[in-house]
Amino acid sequence: MTYIEKLNPWCIVRHFPNMQHQIVARFRHRSDAEAHSQVLHRLIPNATFTVIFNPAVEQAAQIRL
């Protein structure tokens, strides 16, 4: 887990066929992720993007303490 992942738990995920996905970007605030997601939808209208909170990052940090 990187320092960036700890500080930026909001992710934009792009979905691909066959249940595959890729994290496109990470953000500290949900509003920033939503705004960037809207831009991506305009630039790539045929792609599917979702904004998610990545709780695994937060839980992993708590377990190490």
Kinemage of the C-alpha trace (Angstrom):
@kinemage 1
@onewidth
@group {chain A} dominant
@subgroup {mainchain}
@vectorlist {calphas} color= white
{ca met a 1} P 0.000 0.000 0.000
{ca thr a 2} L 1.424 3.356 -1.005
{ca tyr a 3} L 1.235 6.726 0.673
{ca ile a 4} L -0.959 7.976 -2.191
{ca glu a 5} L -3.506 5.198 -1.618
{ca lys a 6} L -3.814 6.140 2.061
{ca leu a 7} L -4.530 9.796 1.305
{ca asn a 8} L -6.743 9.268 -1.737
{ca pro a 9} L -9.393 6.647 -0.998
{ca trp a 10} L -11.930 7.842 -3.626
{ca cys a 11} L -11.342 6.066 -6.933
{ca ile a 12} L -12.702 6.241 -10.452
{ca val a 13} L -12.973 2.745 -11.878
{ca arg a 14} L -13.370 1.981 -15.564
{ca his a 15} L -15.260 -1.215 -16.312
{ca phe a 16} L -14.346 -3.525 -19.170
{ca pro a 17} L -16.023 -6.638 -20.599
{ca asn a 18} L -15.618 -9.966 -18.789
{ca met a 19} L -15.820 -8.413 -15.310
{ca gln a 20} L -12.468 -6.645 -15.621
{ca his a 21} L -11.815 -3.169 -14.267
{ca gln a 22} L -9.055 -0.607 -13.872
{ca ile a 23} L -8.588 2.232 -11.390
{ca val a 24} L -8.210 5.324 -13.549
{ca ala a 25} L -7.578 7.941 -10.859
{ca arg a 26} L -7.584 8.493 -7.079
{ca phe a 27} L -8.850 11.502 -5.154
{ca arg a 28} L -8.929 12.738 -1.599
{ca his a 29} L -12.490 14.117 -1.869
{ca arg a 30} L -15.583 12.551 -3.382
{ca ser a 31} L -16.615 15.801 -5.053
{ca asp a 32} L -13.319 15.896 -6.951
{ca ala a 33} L -13.809 12.307 -8.105
{ca glu a 34} L -17.384 13.018 -9.232
{ca ala a 35} L -16.309 16.082 -11.224
{ca his a 36} L -13.477 14.174 -12.929
{ca ser a 37} L -15.860 11.305 -13.664
{ca gln a 38} L -18.227 13.688 -15.449
{ca val a 39} L -15.363 14.907 -17.640
{ca leu a 40} L -14.391 11.322 -18.467
{ca his a 41} L -18.007 10.521 -19.437
{ca arg a 42} L -17.964 13.467 -21.857
{ca leu a 43} L -14.581 12.523 -23.336
{ca ile a 44} L -15.274 8.775 -23.587
{ca pro a 45} L -19.081 8.412 -23.831
{ca asn a 46} L -19.043 4.659 -24.575
{ca ala a 47} L -16.998 3.761 -21.475
{ca thr a 48} L -18.480 2.950 -18.067
{ca phe a 49} L -16.988 4.676 -15.032
{ca thr a 50} L -17.892 4.384 -11.357
{ca val a 51} L -16.777 6.432 -8.371
{ca ile a 52} L -16.039 4.234 -5.363
{ca phe a 53} L -14.611 4.539 -1.886
{ca asn a 54} L -11.832 1.992 -1.476
{ca pro a 55} L -12.358 0.735 2.107
{ca ala a 56} L -9.664 -1.951 1.776
{ca val a 57} L -7.030 0.770 1.872
{ca glu a 58} L -8.403 2.221 5.110
{ca gln a 59} L -8.848 -1.191 6.753
{ca ala a 60} L -5.325 -2.280 5.867
{ca ala a 61} L -3.937 0.851 7.489
{ca gln a 62} L -5.907 0.175 10.688
{ca ile a 63} L -4.832 -3.472 10.872
{ca arg a 64} L -1.140 -2.513 10.809
{ca leu a 65} L -1.487 -0.238 13.822
